[in-house]
Amino acid sequence: MNDSLEGPKYALGYLAQQQASELLNKPLSPSKDSIGVGVDIELIQDININNPTFIERNFTTAEQTYCWSRPNAHASFAGKWCAKEAVIKAVSSLHPDWEKVWVRGSAAPLVDVEISMGVSGAPKAVLNGEVAEAAEKAGVSEIKVSISHIDAFAIATAIAK
């Protein structure tokens, strides 16, 4: 990796740890509370927003409208992509000793995870289709998401309870 990217990559990794701590809201009791955590970081340039098939397969119409309206559409798409990946990881890691709930693999379309903006401005995840089924199977009652992007990277953290 380019040495000039190491500083931002480290900073984003540290930020992900902070986001996870802030998203939890309360101390957990290991005996009765279970959480799933997902983090994803991507080089913004690696998200191919010039490929209409990729965009249609992975982003809802509302997400596309939002991202294209932003000052840096590329960073917005990358942030939402990271959030979608983080949500899948959080759902999948809620109960690591249970049967696998997400069986589609890394090539699956992610349009069934919609990342929208809440009234507060914070992102929220809305699950549909197979992702909603996986979350139900895992016993997910709540998902919280945080997204950041800086320089060349986008990152997102998701917590599933």
N, C-alpha and C positions, 0 to 999 in steps of 0.2 A: 504494500500500500504506500502511496505517496506520503512522505514524512510530514508535509504541510497539512495533511488531514488527520494526523495522530492526535493533536491537541483537541480539535473539535470532537473527534470520536470519543476521547476520554471524557470530555465535558458532558457529552450526551449520555454516556453510560452512567456517569454520576447522577445526572438529572433523572434518568430512569429510576434509579434507586430512591431518589427523593420523591418522585411521583408516586411510586408504589407505597411509600410510607404515608403520604398525604391522603391517598385514596382509601386507605383502610378505615379512617375515621375513629376507630375505637380499638382498644386492646382486644386481642383474641384469646379465647380460652381453648387450648389445644384439644381438650377433651370433647368440646361440643361444637366448635366452629371449624369450618373447613373453607379454605380459599384456594382459588386457582389464580395463578399469576402468569401473564403473558407479556413479553416485551419484543418489539421488532425495531430494527434500525436498518435504514437503507440509504444508499447514495441516491440523492434526488435524480441525478442524471440516468440512473438505471431503470427508472419507471418510464416506460415508453408511451408517452401521451400522444404520440403521432401515429399510433396504431389503433384505428377505430375498433377493430375486433377485440383487442385487449380492453379498451375502455368500456365497450358495451357488455363484455363478459363479466366485468368485475365491479362496475360502478352503476348505481341506479341513475335514472334520469335526474332526480333531485340532486344527487351528489355531483353529477356532471355539471349541472347548471350552477351550483354553488362554486365548484372549483374553477370553472371557466370565468366566473365573475370576479375572482380574487386577483389582487395585484400580481401575485406570483402563482399562476395556475399550476405550474409544474410542482412546486413545493406543496401546494394544497392536495393535489392528487397523491403525491408521495406520502404525506401525512395520513391521509385516509387509508391508503394501502397498508401502511404500518399498523394502523388501528385495527383493520380487519384481520391481519395476521395475528396481532396480539390477542384479539378476542378469541380466535380459534385456539390459540395456545392456552389461554386462561380457562376456557371451557374444558379443554382436553386434560388440563392438569388439576382440576378441582378434586378429583378422587383418583390419584395415580394407581391405586391398587384395584380399582374396578375395571370391568370390561371396557375396552377402547370404545369411545363414543363418536369420534370423528374418524371415519374410515375412508374418506375420499382422497386423502393425500395432498401433496403440495401442488399438484396441477389442477385442482378443483377450482371452478369459478367462485369468486367471492361476492357476487352480487347479492346473495342472501344475507350478508352482513351489511346493513346500511348504517353509516355513520352520519348522523345529523347533528345540528346544533340545538342545544336546549335553550330555553328562554334566557338563562343566565349567561349564555355564550359558551358554556362548556359542551364538549362533544358528548353524544350519547349513542349507544348501540341499539339498533332495532334488529332483531333476528327474525328471519323468515325461512320457510322451506326446510331443507335438510339441516341447516345450522340450528334452527329453532328446535328441531327434533333431537339433535345431539345435546343441546343445552337442557332440554326437558329430561332426557335420559340421564344426564349427569346430575340432575337436581338443582340446576342453577336458578336462583330466585332474583339475582341482581347482578348487573355488570356495570362497572365504572370504567371510564376511558379517559386518558390524558394524551394529548398530542403536542409535539414541539418540532420545530425545524429551525436549523441555523446553518448558514454557509452551505455546505455541500450535502448535509445529512438531514433526514427526517427520522423521528423516533416516536413510538407510542407505547404506552403501558396500559394493560387492561387487568382488572381485578374481577373475578367471578366469585360470587358467594352463593 
